[in-house]
Each structure stands twice: as structure tokens, then as C-alpha cells.
Amino acid sequence: MWRDREHSETIPFGIAAFRIGVYALWPFGYTTVERRDAGAPSCIGNVLWLVLAGWWLALAHIVTGILLCITIIGIPFGIANFKLIPVSLLPLGREIVRTDEPFATR
């Protein structure tokens, strides 16, 4: 949905950051799936992302998810934070799809 198929030579980290931002804005009704056509550049980019930004983003989602799950009102938002951990840890080679799509694999 938020993948630029025509301009694949654009900045992949910027696209991944935009993908995380849009998914964080409203994660309800969406899920992430791994793209099977992602190759070695995605793997190398994920390693760079993990070292530079991914670990602290995932840690922040874990902490805020736990804090939000303390209250009854915050439980849905805490669960949404836990859904953001995989895409914030390793965003390249993932695609965000609606959960009601018939071919969305989890």
C-alpha cells in the first residue's frame, strides 16, 4: 500500500521511516507482512537500521506498551505499541496491508 513501486531507486530508509510513521498513526486494521521479493540489500539495510535506530525504537515501544497496559483505557494502545515492534526493529522488506485482505499472510 505505501510502497513506491515505480521509483525503487529512492531513499529506502526514508521510505521505511515514512512507513513506520503512517503505521504508527493508525495501526488498527493493518498488519505487516514480509515481502518475499526483498533481497540482500534489504538484509544489509535492516542490519544498519537495527544498529543505528531499530533497537531503541523497539525498546521505546516495549516500555510505552507496558506502561499503557497498566490502565484499562490504555490496553488497546499498548497492544498497538506491541504491534509496532517488528516494523520498527526491521522495517525494510516489509509491507503494511489491511487485515481484511484475503491474501494477507501473517
Secondary structure, DSSP 4 states (H G I P E B T S, - for coil): ----SS-TTS-HHHHHHHHHHHHHH--TTEEEEE-TT--HHHHHHHHHHIIIIIHHHHHHHHHHHHHHTTSSTTHHHHHHHHHTHHHHHS-TTEEEEETT-TT---
